Every structure is written in C-alpha cells, then in structure tokens.
C-alpha cells in the first residue's frame, strides 16, 4: 500500500485516538464576512470577537495512522501529542521537523522496525570490505546511469556518461562518480542559470536541498523497515552523520528529485522561493513513478525493494542491490 505524506505549514493540534491520526485546526476562510453576517442576522450590535468565532469553528479530520508514511512539521504553531508520536513510530512513520526557513532539519525514526532486527544488524556490521566496495560500485554505476538518462531526455550527449557508468570499478577508486557529477551539473539546467551545485548556493539549490531531504527521510525509513542501521554506511563514514547508509543508498534516486526540479523550472515558476505550490510538487516525490526490476512502481514502494535487497546482500542471500531506472 502507498503510504501518505502529510505536510503541516499552518497551526494545528495533532493527536491520537482509536488508531486514528486526529487533526484539529481553526478555519479562517472568509472570517470577516462570516462574523459580519452573524452580527447582521442576530441584530446584535455587540462585536463578536474573531477568537470567539474561531473557537466554534474548529475543523476536525481523522486519518488511520497505519496509512501515514511521512509526516512533515513546518510551522512553530503545530502541537503534537506524545501519544501520537509513539504510535507513528510504532507504524514506522518518518517524522520530519523544519526550521524557520522551512528547510527540513530533523528526522525521527523507529528504533525497532523489523522483527529480526538484531540478526540483520549483525550481518550488516560483519559485512566485509570487498562486499562494501562491490555494493558501492553498483550504487555509483546506477547513479551515473540515471543521471545519463535524465540528460538524454534533455538532448545532451551522454556518450561519456555511458562509458563511465560501465567503467566504475570496485569501490569506485577512479572516482568516476565525481567526474560524472561535474558533467551532469554543467549540462542539466539552461546556461542562462549559470548553475553551480552547492548546498548553500543560489537557487535552484534550495529546491534540490528540499527534495533531497524528503528523499533522505524516505530512504532512512525504508532502511529501518528492512532491519538495517541507517548510521553504518557502505561508503559514507562521517562520524557526525547519523544517516550514512541512507546517504549511500539515496544516490541513484537523486536524479528523480532533479527531474522534479527541472519540471518546476520549465513550468516558469519562481523557484527563488519555496512557495506552497513548489513544495506540493516536491512532496509528490514518494508517489513518483519509477521503473525498478522491470516493473513500474511508486518511488516509496520501489525504495522498499531496494533496502530489502540490500539487507539480503549483507546476509549473503544476494549479490545485487535492486535500484531503479530513470526512463
């Protein structure tokens, strides 16, 4: 089942009861008109306060907790009950917290996402260096292949990219990922943008950052569900990074975010600001169609196949990570 992504950018009170995610918020639709109408109909000259009116106009919605895959909290006026958070984690929901600039800055995940988690942890920890290098080789090759596919859609010559994809060796000691990245970012956007990929750089870096943060949460959630530790990477090893493995496995999925950003720019939207419409487009990432292992699938569902195949590689049951293809 495709899980829902819920985004809250306005004040709301979120709680839990009877296996339901409960949303309570005040309606502000045409508030002045409604207040004036009530005064006129009642014939009462006393002013009706907006707060008094709003208290009577609370909107209440419910959603089954088991249907929620990602929850994004992007307003300081959002209140969440501890009971709800615990139930969300029980259902392996990834909870993302945003800062005052509306960028994701925190991620809350379940610590017990798989029934045989300890066995999978042991297999992951014991993974040999040659295995890790082979898994990284597969990851880089898939990433370059998807980057090449996106460039091809834009009419860019990808002969060199196709060659690099086939030439990635164990551990990518030739650093072909970096060479491909330079060519990719140089040709992905129009020359008019004079784009340089930098986390703190000029737009559309802001859109890419937002999309990658959502992708990272989806990947981390999938890893936990597959019984793996997101902290222990196959290539990334930064001791300050709690999601090294998520950063590894998301690499071949990044071009799907890039494709969404290209679409936003091509529609002529003002991408210098993360508007509600732009966020809506980027939050559609979990249900974006991908092709994986010869089948069409929503990204979030396909991602679970990727993390499950990775767990099998650590356990010695398989030698191949199942990654998506950008077509």
N, C-alpha and C positions, 0 to 999 in steps of 0.2 A: 504493500500500500504506500502511496506517495504521502509523505508527511507534510503538514502545513508549516509555512514560515509566517510567524506573526510579528508585526512591527508596530511599536507604540512611540509616536512622536508627539503626543499630547498627554496632558494629565489623565490618569486613570488609576483605579484601585483594582488590583488583580488578586484573586483569592481562589480557594479550592473547596468544593463540597460535592459529595456524592459522585466522585470520579469525573467531575466537570471542572474545567477551567472557567472561572467566572470573571467577567469584565464589567466593571461599573464606571460610568463616566457621565459627565454632565453635558447636555445638549445646548449648544449656543446658536443653533440655526434660527435666524431672524428673531433674535431675542427681544430687540427693541419693539419690533412690530407686534409680537405676541403680548408683551407687557402692556403696551398701549391699548391693544384690543381688549384685554381683560379689564382694564380700567374703564374703557368705554362701555362695555357690556354690563358691568356691575353698577355703573353710575357712582362709583366711589371716587371721591377726589383725592383720597389719601394715596400717596405714591407707593407703588408696590416695588420693593427692592429687588434688584437682579438676583442677589444671593437667595432671597426667599423663594423666588420663582424657580431658580435652578435646583434648589433642594427638592422641589416637587417634580422636576423633570429629569431625574436620573435615568439613564439608559442602561439596561442590564442585558448582557448576552452571555451565552454559555457555549463551550466547545469541549468535546471529550478530550481529556488530557492525552490519551493514547494517540490522538491524531496529530499531535504537535511535534515537529522535528527540531525547529529552531525558533527561539524567542529573542527578539531584539528590543532592548530598552533604551530609548533615545530621548528621554525627557526627565528633568530632575523632579517633575511633579508626578512621576509614576511610583506608586507604592505597591510592593509585592509582599504577600504573607509568607512567613517561613514555611508553613504547611504546604503552600503551593510549590515553593522551590524544591522541597523534599520530594514531592510527588512528580515534579517534572524530571528530576534527576533519576528517580526510580524508572521512569519511562525513557531514559536516555535522550532527553531533550537538551540541546546545547543552548545555554543562556548567554547572550552577548550584551555587554554593557558599553555604552557610548559616552564620550566626553562632551564638554560644552561646545566643541567644534563639530559634533555629530559624527566623529570617527570612532569605530569600534576600538576599545582599549582593554577589555577584559573578557574572559571566557570561563564559564562554569560548566564542568562536565561530571558525569557519573564516575565514581571510583570502582564500581563493580558492574561492568557492563556485559559480562559473559559468564556463563555457568562454570566453565573450566578455565577461568582466567589465570590461576596460578600456574597451570601446566603450559599455557601459551606464553606467559611471562618468561618461564624458564627456557623455553625453546628460543624465544627472541633474544634473551641475554646470552645464550650459548652460541648464537649464530657466528660462524667462522668469518674471518676476514675475507677469504676468497668468495664466500657466499654474498657478503655485503657488497663487495666490489662488482659482482655479477648483477646484483639487483640494481645497483646504481647505473650500470651500463644500460640495462633495459630501460630504466627511468629516463635517462638523458636521451637515448635514441627515440623514445616515444615522444618526448617533449619537442625535440627538433622536428620530428615528423609532423606533429600537429601545427607547429609554427610555420612549417613549409606549406602545409595545406591552406592555412589562412592567407599567407602571402600569395599563393597561386590564385585564390579567389579574387584577389585584387589585381591580378595581371602582372605580378612581379616574377622575374626569372628566378627559379628555385633550384637550378642545376647544382649549385654549390651546396645548398642545404640538403638536397637528396644524397649527395656524396658524403657529407659529414654525418648524416643520420646512419649510414651504413658503415662508417669508419670508426664509430665510437668503440673503444676497447674497454677491457675490464677496469673499472674504477675511473674511466674517462681521464687517464693520465695525460692525454694530449690536450685536455681542456677544450674540447670541441663545443661544449655547452656555451662557453664564453664567446667563442668565435661566432657561433650561430646567433647568439644573442645580439651581438653588435650589428650584424647584417639585418637581423629581424627588426630591431627597433629603428634602424635607419630607414627602412622601407615600409613600415606598417602604416604610418599616417602620411597625410599630404605634406609636401615640402613647405607649404605655407605655415604649418605649425612650428617648424624648426624644433621638433620634439627631441628631448633627451630624457631617457628613463632614469628617474631619481625619486626615491620615496618622498623627498621634501621639495621636489622640483615643481615647475609650473604645470598647470592643467594641460592635458587630462590626467596627469599623475594622480590627482585627487580621486578621480573616478576609478582608476586602476587599484589604488590602495583600498578603497571601499569594497570593491568587488573581490579582491584577494582576501580581505578579512573575512568576508562571508564564506568564501571557498575554504579558507583555513578551518573555520568552525565546522563546516560540513565534513571535511576530511578527518578532523580530530574526533568528531562524533562517530564516524564510521570505524576508526581505529579502535576506539573504546568498545564498540559493539562487537568487534571481531576479537576482543580479548587481548589487545596489544597496548603497550605503553607508548603514548604519543611522545614521551620525552626521549626515548632511546632511538636515535636516527641511524640510518644506514650510511649517510654521508654528512649531514649537518651535525656538528658536535659542540656548538656554543654552550658553555656551561651555564649561561644566563637564560637560555631558551628552553622553556618547558614543553615546546612542541616541535622538537627537531624532526621527528618522524613524519609529522603532519606536513612540515615544510618540504620534506623529501618527496612524499607521495603526491602532493598537490602540483608538482612541477608540470606533468603532462596535461593537467587540467587548466593551467593558467590561460592558454590560448582561447578557451571558451569564454573566459572573462574578457579577454582582449577583443573578441568578436562582438560581445555585447557593447563594449565601449565604442568600437568602430561604428556600430549601428546607431548609437546615440548621437555621435558627432555627425554622421551622414544625414541624420534627420534635421540637422540645423539647430539643434538645441544649444542653449547657452550652457556649456559644460564648465564654465569657470566657477559655478556654484553647484553644490549638491542639492538640487531642488527636489521637491517631493516626487515629481514625475521621473526624474533621473533615478532616484532611489528605488522607485517602484520597478523600473526596468532592471536594475541590478539585483533587486531582491527576487526577481524571477529566475535567478541562476539555478536554484535547486530543481526546478521543473524544466530546465532547458533540455531539449532532446539531444542525445548523443548516440553514437554507434559504438557498441562495445561487444567484442567477441561475436561479431556478425549480426548483432541484434540492436534494434532501436530501443532506447530506454531513457527515462528522465535521469538527469545527472545524479541526483541523490541516490537513486536506486542503483545506477551503474557504479557509483563510488563504493557502495557496499560490496559489490562483486570484486572491486579492486582490493579493498582491505582484506576481504576474506581470502583471496588468492595469495596475498602477501603472508598471511598467517600460515597458510599451507606450505609456503616456501620455507619459512622458519622451521616448520615441523618436519621438513623433508618429504612432504607428500606431493610437492610440485616443484618445478624449476622455473616457472614463468609467472610473472605478475600480469594480470589481465588489465590492460589500460585501454582507454577509449581512443577512437579515431575521429578527428575533425574532418567531416566530409562536406 
